[in-house]
Structures are given as structure tokens and as C-alpha cells.
């Protein structure tokens, strides 16, 4: 099975934030764009396994896109259509984190007035963790529901060619005096990054992570990738099989088809024009009942979940709880970055004449 015990180096979180901000600004990002994007990638590095590729590894792709025009610095956040509860926004190929951050703020603003805020965004870029943006909505006491389309990696159920994305979802539920309940997931069993990681580390993967080009299962990641492991030749396996496929189709309709962004096999091809679409929603519990009553009822449900008899040797966690525990450890012991990525980051820093933080 997969080995998560990997060689890493640990760094102070604030130092990494400072480095990322300086690096992105050296490539043309505004101070605000650099700050918001850096906070997102460092948060991902603090919570997730490096193989997911959402941490500082994102700087490699951002470097390419900033160099070839795939990301527009200081892009306009243009509201094309507006109503009390909904808006359509053109992100003008800006930083995905920046566009989604503004979209979440707009959704919260609407939900505060009418109980719900729905923001459809087109012409954006990869926005990192869907859950990160859902969590930002919970900080206003609201339930966040965020989704995005992306590159085609999932085949329609029963087919062998990818048409749909892993279609990440983020759902955040605020809790009084506690971490939010935070579901951050793709609609596939795993992501391509983890399969590539397993290939590089010589590890097997579960047989329900991907399908080969001819639709077969395998535990050998080499069966899903090209010779050097840099590109996928197979397809991602949907969660719940045909159910995950249906949810991914629904996601692409909302994020791609309905927003006016790219969808299906058009989306996220190459490094220049990702042109992804997002759907960002905020639900205001206080529109439906008093805040105190909502929190009491929520904690009653949490209590029932906590008291459910666990399987022997297992612990029952709320969605997102393990990630928050991992983040606290990163804050205390240092944010882990795998050694391969550190070497690449050192090269990026040297190219821009920027100091990389010292290891803890």
C-alpha cells in the first residue's frame, strides 16, 4: 500500500508565506494577489500530503502561466450580471485564488441580505483547494459550498476516454468556538498528482484509483502513465462509480456550461488558457433560524456522530478534522515540503535572486 512516510524538510509557516509573496511579486503579481495566493498554497502545504500537489508545488505551474500569459496580473473582477441573490462574474484569467476569494466575499455579502448568495465565475484559473474557499465563507458564520471544473481526467461511466474533471467540491459548516466542519474532496477516488507521486516513489496504489487506457484496473501506477510518469494515459476512477460520474457532469454544467467558461475536453488544456469556471455559494443559517438555535442543533448532531460506536481500532472524525490536526502540527513543528520539491523551489528562488527560508 501507499507509503506516506517520506523524506521532508520543515519550514516556518510565516517564512514560507513571506517567500511566496516575494516570489510572486517578482513575477508581476500585485501585493494583494501575492498575499492571497501565498496564504492558499501555504495552507495546503500545512494540511495535505505533498503528493496532492496543492502546496508550494503550485509555484511551478504559476511560474509557467505568469511567463506565458496564462495568468493576467491585476485582472479585473467584472460583475456581468447582478441580482440580490446571484451574480455572474468574469475573472479575466486572473489568479484563481484571487478570483475565488472575491467571489466568496460577494456570495457572503448577498447571503447576509437575502439568505443565499450564488456567484458563477467564468474565465478563471486553478483556485487551489475548494475547501479553502468554503472555509473562508464559514468565517462569516455561513455555510459555504464551492465547486470548480478543470482538466478532463474522468471518463463517462462505461467509457475509456476522459471528458470530465475530478471536479473538486468544498463544503464548510461553521461551528461556534470550534473548527468548521470542512469537506474538501474531488469526485474521483484520487488525483493524478498522487498517482504520479506513487510512480516516482515506487509505490503501488489501490486498484480503484484509476483505469488504464483500455478501462482495466491495476495497482501499478506505471500502467496509467507515460514512460517518464509525467502524463496520464488512463482515467480517474469516480467516487461511487456511476454516481460520481453523474455528480461530475452536474459540476461541469454549473461551472462550465452555465457560466460561459470552457467545459469538458476543452477545459484546462496546456499552460496558457485554463479558462475554468467556479460556482461559489453561501447560505446564511440566520435567515432560517436564530444563530444560537442553529448552533445548538448542529452540536446535537455532532454529538451523535461523536458518540457512534467506532470500529475497533478506528476513531470517528468530522470532515476536515484530520487536516486541522495536521495543520496544527505544521504550525508547531514546521510545514513539511518533500525534498524533490525543495530542490526545485531553491532553483526558482535563485532565478529571481530571492532567499529561500532556512530549514527548521
Steps between C-alpha positions, in 0.01 A plus 500: 500500500589865476787621716441845653824493698709705259814714538401861561655821623306730734468877484341776704157584360546877515834468321337301220223757466757777474702310241195421285383861508842635397534237229159565344550877511835454325301342214258790479226421752354784703551502876138388553519224239825373649366511857175315426662238274787439743263453793315234300799296385665511844174392666487204260860409581414515870207261470551259212743236381745654248393248237172685460699780339300783655774649721809691394521261204237730345774761453642292214177526297443862601849583374417352160167678474633836611776464242278412205197717571280223637440716810427871477637706788269772633210340313160665530232326709212601274141448611309438176157419644379587848194441717436490876577127519719421199774638280696403190866604507779508242836429668695609189757219548619634833655300784253226592545556873438873456192457282347239734577713805308794355222266390464367855485856638227588252300185584519581872392859436189377318418228752515753784215689333277231348610171659691358205771622266592322176794619293577341165850577372640452151845551348696418817796279583574212737387618843674245722301329773124530463469454876726798564243730340207327672683550831535872431120523476457329840698783660193718438280244677365361175502163328728499196458278196765535229570303183710530186561326172848424371695286251321190368630201699187291567335288233121477481395182682552212259742691272881513477563859388505790748232765454433629853720640775575378850253780580611612849235593756539690826227518764552688824267517801579750778516388863501732798836484680632213288649426161239489226382173354689507172457256215764543229491234233521415135233288336765243414662246731831682474674765298756464224762659725483218753532238226808678362638520852459125548673441165803709603518334841461146363175442692189309403160671506153362582337336200209746506704816446521494120417299191751422226455626144297188420286527813676242721584527869857477630705573812810596300505878435719443193195347330325840507790725396743557214855366521643779718189538714436859391166452323195285560398240245207369705194652665406586858257266672185681625385475860192282523563388141207623284385730784827694500481522122152652527616755759798595281266559206281719724808695612614569145153621404495750788865609478568475128188486285284745697777749584618541141844359578660198333373152583560132431806424290552871416590600853848537649693387195863614505649773716364810328120488503357313797175700487332307781167587661402502868172496688517659845202494736436634849201401715408716800359283782361811672257542212338171603533506880679680781876449501494355853233247407687395186821445694320304773340271244828462312687405817229248582569332166876521557448339841312210345781451249763513776313243708455248218674177590826485299638200319770340712827691463334792321413856603198689372598841362298785359578600141811718501598414856812305403613784274465752783700272730769470233503878458554553874793261489642690202464828687691358797755274331534668163323465166623184322624524141633193323866510407441481124284811513746683726773465238270642232391785727863587570555529125196728462626720782847522348355597160329801660787576740275436801610321816319177584419460872735302725396152601377461859 
